[in-house]
Amino acid sequence: QVQLVESGGGLVQAGSSLRLSCAASASGRSFSSYDMGWFRQAAGKEREFVAVISPSGHYTNYADSAKGRFTISRDNAKDTIDLQIVSLKSEDTAVYYCAASYGSGWPPLQYQYWGQGTQVTVSS
C-alpha cells in the first residue's frame, strides 16, 4: 500500500519554472521498490504519461512532450519524487498526478497507486 500526496502546483507565468513534489507513505513494501511516475490531465482531455523513474533512480523515461523541459528525480531517503518543469507553457496547464508501480515491467504498463493531484495553471 502506498499513499501519495502531491504538492507544489499553483498559478505561474509562462516561461517560468516550477517544481512539483510527491510524498509517499508506503507500507508492506518500501518506497524504494517502486517505479514512480508523473502524469497530467488537462481539462477535457485524457490523462497522459509525463515521466517515470526507476526504483534506484538510475533510469528515467519521458514522454516526447516532456523531453528537454521536464526532469524527474527521487529521494529514497525522504520517500519523495519531484518533477522540475522549466520554460512553462500554457499547454502545460493540467492536474499533475504522481503514481507508483510495482512489477509492471519497464517502463511500467500499469500503476497501482495514485495521488489526488495538484493543479498547475500557466498564464500567458
Disulfide bonds with the S-S distance in Angstrom:
Cys22-Cys98 1.93
